[in-house]
């Protein structure tokens, strides 16, 4: 596969159309191919008042697009301690509630710890960890899969803390991001706060909350709602505009960075850049661990150790193409629209970030149309 100027021009046209159609406030997209950045677009404004211009160095919270860098951080800590994804979690975390669960199973959302029965606040790490240790799993590995939207970060963070003596965000910054000069933080320092765009909430239409995921999300007691409320705190978009949230270092949802940094991360994850991400780490991020009907997202899903892939049907055909047409591609979206992935077959990596939120947990047309344009030739 080659990336022609015409292809990149088509991607740019989609990017511009998002603005002309009134879908964007501020946004960036970065495309890398075989170790080089081939496209970097930035446009719009940092806030609703349109006072400050969005540029290539604008930072923005990306919610669950944080999960892939967070997973890579744990994978690096495991590797440097002579452990693998097949190591039982209890070798590191003795009170982990599932005796035989491996890191691969925990990191691919198979351990049924998405919702907590004992209430805990996101601001109290030790209380959340205690709640996890006392939680009866909703399902066990081999019994299904269900996205852990918020507890996932605490699961990874606690393991990194036990392995290294540091928070996951600190270890990410010191061992991966800083050596690579990637402008992506899981715990943003105060000297970077001035670069962060303000998130603007999306609007929910009545039809959006009457069916499927959002119906369950709005229904008390469902696994979907419980998972997205466990642990408590930081539920409103406006709360993510508080520097306290940027600086806290929540691995599941608290990453703040540029589109370029996310695209660089995925370029390294497919082997296109020399980095601390070894071949074993790349394989863990890329290789399928589980596929099935997600008990939380209520749709077919496929997970690696920290990333998603497009699920396949019974004929091994993709059921959707969020990550392009190639089965090898993997990535992770963020609530509201952010989207990033890598494709080892084509050598492409892609990242899109924005501050006008949409009502979605999966990538929408703003980004997927650009992905489709990349593979149109």
C-alpha positions as CSV (number, residue, x, y, z in Angstrom):
1,X,0.0,0.0,0.0
2,X,1.2,3.5,-0.8
3,X,-0.2,6.9,0.4
4,X,-0.7,9.2,-2.5
5,X,-1.0,13.0,-2.4
6,X,-4.5,12.5,-3.8
7,X,-5.4,10.2,-0.8
8,X,-4.2,12.7,1.7
9,X,-6.1,15.5,-0.1
10,X,-9.3,13.5,0.2
11,X,-8.7,13.0,4.0
12,X,-8.2,16.8,4.2
13,X,-11.4,17.4,2.4
14,X,-13.3,15.3,4.9
15,X,-11.6,17.1,7.8
16,X,-12.6,20.5,6.3
17,X,-16.2,19.3,5.6
18,X,-16.6,18.4,9.3
19,X,-16.0,22.1,10.0
20,X,-18.2,23.4,7.1
21,X,-21.0,21.2,8.2
22,X,-20.8,22.6,11.7
23,X,-19.7,19.4,13.4
24,X,-16.5,20.7,14.8
25,X,-15.3,23.4,17.2
26,X,-11.6,22.5,17.2
27,X,-9.8,19.3,15.9
28,X,-6.6,17.8,14.8
29,X,-5.7,14.7,12.8
30,X,-2.3,13.1,12.3
31,X,-1.4,10.3,9.9
32,X,1.9,8.4,9.9
33,X,3.1,5.9,7.4
34,X,6.2,3.7,7.6
35,X,7.8,5.9,10.3
36,X,7.0,9.3,8.9
37,X,4.2,11.8,9.5
38,X,2.5,12.3,6.1
39,X,-0.4,14.5,7.3
40,X,-1.0,16.8,10.2
41,X,-4.1,19.0,10.2
42,X,-5.3,21.4,12.9
43,X,-8.1,23.9,12.8
44,X,-10.8,25.7,14.9
45,X,-10.9,27.1,18.4
46,X,-10.1,26.0,22.0
47,X,-13.4,27.1,23.5
48,X,-17.0,27.7,22.6
49,X,-16.4,31.5,22.7
50,X,-13.9,31.1,19.8
51,X,-11.3,33.3,21.5
52,X,-8.2,31.2,21.1
53,X,-7.2,29.4,17.9
54,X,-6.6,25.6,17.9
55,X,-3.1,24.7,16.5
56,X,-0.9,21.7,16.0
57,X,0.3,21.7,19.6
58,X,-3.1,22.0,21.2
59,X,-3.7,19.4,23.9
60,X,-7.1,17.8,24.6
61,X,-8.5,15.1,27.0
62,X,-9.2,11.9,25.0
63,X,-11.1,9.8,27.5
64,X,-10.8,6.1,26.8
65,X,-8.3,6.6,24.0
66,X,-6.0,6.7,27.0
67,X,-6.4,3.0,27.6
68,X,-3.9,1.8,24.9
69,X,-1.0,3.9,26.1
70,X,-1.9,2.8,29.7
71,X,-1.9,-0.9,28.6
72,X,1.5,-0.5,26.9
73,X,2.8,0.9,30.2
74,X,1.8,-2.1,32.2
75,X,3.1,-4.4,29.4
76,X,6.5,-2.7,29.7
77,X,6.5,-3.0,33.5
78,X,5.7,-6.7,33.2
79,X,8.4,-7.3,30.6
80,X,11.1,-5.5,32.7
81,X,10.2,-7.7,35.6
82,X,10.5,-10.9,33.6
83,X,6.7,-11.5,33.5
84,X,4.3,-12.0,30.5
85,X,0.7,-11.6,29.8
86,X,0.1,-15.2,30.7
87,X,1.4,-14.6,34.2
88,X,-1.4,-14.8,36.8
89,X,-2.3,-11.4,38.2
90,X,-2.0,-12.7,41.7
91,X,1.8,-13.1,41.3
92,X,1.8,-9.3,41.4
93,X,-1.4,-8.4,43.2
94,X,-2.1,-11.0,45.9
95,X,-5.7,-9.9,46.7
96,X,-6.8,-9.8,43.1
97,X,-10.3,-11.4,43.3
98,X,-9.9,-14.1,40.6
99,X,-7.3,-16.7,41.6
100,X,-6.2,-17.9,38.1
101,X,-6.8,-14.9,36.0
102,X,-3.9,-13.9,33.8
103,X,-2.8,-10.4,32.8
104,X,-4.1,-11.1,29.3
105,X,-7.5,-11.9,30.6
106,X,-7.6,-8.9,32.9
107,X,-6.3,-6.5,30.1
108,X,-8.9,-7.8,27.6
109,X,-12.0,-7.1,29.8
110,X,-12.7,-10.8,30.7
111,X,-12.7,-10.6,34.5
112,X,-16.1,-9.3,35.2
113,X,-15.0,-6.4,37.4
114,X,-16.5,-3.6,35.4
115,X,-19.1,-2.6,38.1
116,X,-18.4,-2.2,41.8
117,X,-20.9,-3.1,44.6
118,X,-19.0,-1.1,47.2
119,X,-19.1,2.6,46.3
120,X,-15.8,4.3,45.8
121,X,-14.6,7.6,44.4
122,X,-12.2,8.0,41.5
123,X,-10.2,10.4,43.7
124,X,-9.5,7.7,46.3
125,X,-7.2,5.1,44.6
126,X,-6.8,2.9,47.7
127,X,-10.5,2.8,48.4
128,X,-11.2,1.8,44.8
129,X,-8.6,-1.0,45.0
130,X,-10.2,-2.3,48.2
131,X,-13.6,-2.3,46.5
132,X,-12.1,-4.3,43.6
133,X,-10.5,-6.8,45.9
134,X,-13.9,-7.4,47.6
135,X,-15.9,-7.5,44.4
136,X,-17.6,-10.7,43.3
137,X,-17.0,-10.9,39.5
138,X,-20.0,-10.6,37.3
139,X,-18.4,-13.2,35.0
140,X,-15.2,-15.1,34.9
141,X,-12.6,-15.6,32.1
142,X,-14.2,-17.9,29.5
143,X,-17.7,-16.8,30.4
144,X,-17.9,-13.7,28.3
145,X,-16.5,-10.2,27.9
146,X,-17.6,-6.8,29.0
147,X,-15.9,-3.4,28.6
148,X,-14.5,-2.0,31.9
149,X,-14.8,1.7,31.1
150,X,-13.5,3.1,34.5
151,X,-12.2,0.3,36.7
152,X,-9.8,-0.7,33.9
153,X,-7.5,2.2,34.8
154,X,-7.4,1.2,38.5
155,X,-6.7,-2.4,37.6
156,X,-3.7,-1.4,35.4
157,X,-2.5,1.3,37.8
158,X,-2.4,-0.9,40.8
159,X,-0.4,-3.5,39.0
160,X,2.2,-0.9,37.8
161,X,2.4,0.6,41.3
162,X,3.1,-2.9,42.8
163,X,5.7,-3.7,40.1
164,X,7.6,-0.3,40.0
165,X,6.7,1.7,43.1
166,X,5.4,4.5,40.8
167,X,2.0,5.4,39.4
168,X,1.2,4.3,35.9
169,X,1.2,7.9,34.7
170,X,4.6,8.5,36.1
171,X,6.0,5.3,34.6
172,X,4.5,6.1,31.2
173,X,6.0,9.5,31.2
174,X,9.5,8.5,32.4
175,X,9.9,5.3,30.5
176,X,8.0,5.8,27.3
177,X,6.6,9.3,26.5
178,X,9.6,11.4,27.6
179,X,12.3,9.3,25.8
180,X,10.1,9.4,22.7
181,X,9.2,13.1,23.0
182,X,5.5,12.2,22.8
183,X,3.2,14.9,24.0
184,X,0.8,12.7,25.7
185,X,0.4,12.7,29.5
186,X,-1.5,10.5,32.0
187,X,-1.2,13.1,34.7
188,X,-0.7,16.5,33.0
189,X,1.9,18.8,34.7
190,X,0.8,22.3,35.6
191,X,3.2,23.9,33.1
192,X,1.1,22.4,30.3
193,X,-2.3,23.4,31.4
194,X,-2.4,26.5,29.2
195,X,-2.4,24.4,26.1
196,X,-5.5,22.4,26.9
197,X,-8.7,22.9,24.8
198,X,-12.1,23.1,26.6
199,X,-14.5,20.2,26.0
200,X,-18.0,21.0,24.8
201,X,-20.7,18.5,25.7
202,X,-22.8,16.8,22.9
203,X,-26.5,17.0,22.8
204,X,-28.7,13.9,23.5
205,X,-31.8,13.5,21.3
206,X,-34.7,11.6,22.6
207,X,-34.3,8.9,20.1
208,X,-30.7,8.3,21.3
209,X,-31.8,7.2,24.8
210,X,-34.7,5.0,23.8
211,X,-32.8,2.0,22.5
212,X,-29.7,0.0,22.7
213,X,-26.6,1.1,24.7
214,X,-28.0,4.5,25.8
215,X,-31.3,3.0,26.9
216,X,-29.4,0.7,29.3
217,X,-27.0,3.5,30.2
218,X,-30.0,5.6,31.4
219,X,-31.7,2.6,33.2
220,X,-30.9,2.2,36.9
221,X,-29.4,-1.2,37.8
222,X,-28.2,-2.3,34.4
223,X,-24.7,-3.6,34.0
224,X,-24.1,-0.8,31.4
225,X,-25.0,2.0,33.8
226,X,-23.3,0.4,36.8
227,X,-20.1,0.0,34.8
228,X,-20.0,3.6,33.7
229,X,-20.7,4.8,37.3
230,X,-18.0,2.7,38.9
231,X,-16.1,4.2,40.5
232,X,-18.0,7.4,41.1
233,X,-17.0,11.0,40.1
234,X,-16.0,12.8,36.9
235,X,-19.2,11.9,35.1
236,X,-19.9,15.3,33.5
237,X,-18.0,16.6,30.6
238,X,-17.5,19.9,32.3
239,X,-15.7,18.1,35.2
240,X,-13.1,17.0,32.7
241,X,-12.3,20.7,32.0
242,X,-10.9,21.0,35.5
243,X,-7.1,21.0,35.7
244,X,-7.5,18.7,38.7
245,X,-8.9,16.0,36.4
246,X,-6.1,16.5,33.8
247,X,-3.4,16.2,36.5
248,X,-4.9,13.2,38.4
249,X,-3.5,10.6,36.0
250,X,-6.5,8.3,35.5
251,X,-5.3,5.7,33.1
252,X,-8.7,4.6,31.7
253,X,-10.0,8.1,30.9
254,X,-7.5,10.8,31.9
255,X,-5.0,11.0,29.1
256,X,-4.3,14.4,27.6
257,X,-2.3,15.0,24.5
258,X,-2.1,15.8,20.8
259,X,-3.2,13.8,17.8
260,X,0.4,13.6,16.7
261,X,1.4,11.9,19.9
262,X,-1.3,9.3,19.7
263,X,-0.4,8.6,16.0
264,X,3.2,8.3,17.0
265,X,2.3,5.8,19.8
266,X,0.5,3.6,17.3
267,X,3.2,3.9,14.7
268,X,5.6,2.5,17.4
269,X,3.0,-0.1,18.3
270,X,3.2,-1.5,14.7
271,X,7.0,-1.3,14.6
272,X,7.2,1.8,12.5
273,X,9.3,3.7,15.1
274,X,12.1,2.4,17.3
275,X,10.7,2.7,20.9
276,X,10.6,1.1,24.3
277,X,7.7,-1.0,22.9
278,X,9.4,-4.3,22.2
279,X,8.1,-6.9,19.7
280,X,6.4,-8.8,22.6
281,X,4.6,-5.6,23.7
282,X,3.6,-4.9,20.1
283,X,2.2,-8.4,19.8
284,X,0.2,-8.1,23.0
285,X,-1.4,-4.8,21.8
286,X,-2.1,-6.3,18.4
287,X,-3.2,-9.9,19.0
288,X,-6.8,-10.9,19.6
289,X,-7.6,-12.2,23.1
290,X,-11.4,-12.4,23.0
291,X,-14.4,-11.7,20.8
292,X,-18.1,-11.7,21.6
293,X,-21.2,-9.8,22.5
294,X,-20.1,-7.1,25.0
295,X,-22.1,-7.2,28.2
296,X,-21.6,-3.5,28.8
297,X,-21.5,-1.9,25.3
298,X,-24.2,-4.3,24.1
299,X,-22.6,-4.9,20.7
300,X,-20.1,-7.3,19.2
301,X,-16.6,-6.5,20.4
302,X,-13.0,-7.8,20.0
303,X,-10.2,-7.0,22.5
304,X,-6.5,-7.4,22.6
305,X,-4.4,-6.6,25.7
306,X,-5.5,-3.0,25.9
307,X,-6.9,-2.3,22.4
308,X,-9.9,-3.1,20.3
309,X,-10.2,-4.7,16.9
310,X,-13.1,-4.8,14.5
311,X,-15.0,-8.0,15.3
312,X,-15.4,-10.7,12.7
313,X,-18.5,-12.6,11.6
314,X,-18.8,-16.4,11.1
315,X,-17.2,-16.0,7.7
316,X,-14.2,-14.1,9.1
317,X,-15.4,-10.8,7.5
318,X,-15.2,-7.6,9.4
319,X,-18.6,-6.6,11.0
320,X,-17.5,-2.9,10.9
321,X,-14.4,-1.0,9.7
322,X,-13.6,1.5,12.5
323,X,-10.0,0.6,12.1
324,X,-9.9,0.3,8.3
325,X,-10.4,-2.8,6.1
326,X,-7.4,-4.9,7.4
327,X,-8.0,-7.5,10.1
328,X,-4.6,-6.8,11.7
329,X,-5.5,-3.2,12.6
330,X,-6.1,-2.3,16.3
331,X,-6.8,0.8,18.3
332,X,-9.1,2.5,20.8
333,X,-11.7,5.2,20.7
334,X,-12.5,7.8,23.3
335,X,-15.9,8.9,24.4
336,X,-17.2,11.8,22.4
337,X,-15.3,11.1,19.2
338,X,-11.5,10.8,19.6
339,X,-10.1,7.9,17.7
340,X,-6.7,6.3,17.0
341,X,-5.3,3.1,15.6
342,X,-2.4,1.3,13.9
343,X,-2.4,-1.1,11.0
344,X,0.7,-3.3,10.7
345,X,-0.3,-4.5,7.3
346,X,-0.4,-1.1,5.6
347,X,2.1,0.6,7.9
348,X,-0.4,3.3,8.7
349,X,-1.2,4.9,12.1
350,X,-4.0,7.5,12.6
351,X,-5.2,9.7,15.3
352,X,-8.1,12.2,15.5
353,X,-8.9,14.4,18.5
354,X,-11.4,17.2,19.0
355,X,-13.2,19.2,21.7
356,X,-16.8,19.2,20.4
357,X,-18.1,16.0,22.0
358,X,-20.6,13.8,20.3
359,X,-23.0,11.4,22.0
360,X,-21.0,8.2,21.3
361,X,-18.8,5.6,22.9
362,X,-17.5,4.4,19.5
363,X,-16.0,6.5,16.7
364,X,-18.4,8.5,14.6
365,X,-18.6,9.7,11.0
366,X,-16.3,12.6,11.6
367,X,-13.3,10.3,12.0
368,X,-14.4,7.1,10.2
369,X,-14.9,9.0,7.0
370,X,-11.3,10.0,7.2
371,X,-10.3,6.4,7.9
372,X,-12.3,5.3,4.8
373,X,-10.6,7.9,2.7
374,X,-7.2,6.6,3.7
375,X,-8.0,3.2,2.2
376,X,-10.0,4.4,-0.8
377,X,-7.3,3.8,-3.4
